[in-house]
Amino acid sequence: MRIAISWLLISFAFLLISLACTQNSRVGRPVDGRNVIEHITQIVSFGPHQAGSEAQEKGAEYITGQLRKLELAVDFDSFEAATPEGRIQMKNIQAALPGKKDDVILVACHYDSKLFKDFEFVGANDGGSSCGVLLELARVLTLNNPTEY
């Protein structure tokens, strides 16, 4: 119950922040909190998505699909990591939005959730919310590339 209440409060906070970020940009494209919540909902719908799980792979496919819909170049950095559960194959998802300047803006998050054996932890805030915000940020940046000016 406590986790559910925390998730709702955190989600509400992200929604308010997203709605407040109506960017006074030259194109005037605001961050849409509904899109953020939709991305979180999709990622959480796969269930607990700890590293190496089938649910994490589904999350990666969702994220990759969303980035490709924005016509971003998507690449992967695969590696093996030592974890408390042993060595697990992992991959980073990278997307690039080219601009006219050499400036680089890097944003990052993780899309896996923690592994808990005593209860189901779907990672709504830990992994889900940051991915939701970054996917929406990717949409806004493709419409208003800050390196274009």
C-alpha angles and dihedrals in degrees: 000000000000091000092049092052091047090050092051093048093048092046090050090050091051090048091053092046091048093049090048092053096079091150115221088225129156090252093041097222110154129207106258113218091199089063090050092052091046091054091048090048092051094048093046091048089071089065127229104358106192119165113292096015128128089240090056090052090051088051090051090050091050093049092046091049092051092050092049091050085061088053092243121153106251124201135169134223107201122194142152119246133195109237135169085262093053131261113340130187111238137173137202118219114220128190127184130204107192119215139182095257130064090237116123127211113189123192123175144174138160123253101200127089130223119269114242118174096192098058143008111271111186096181100233091160100017100068100340102070096043091050091048092052093046093048090052090045089053089054092050093046093051087056095043110024106195092205090062093077 
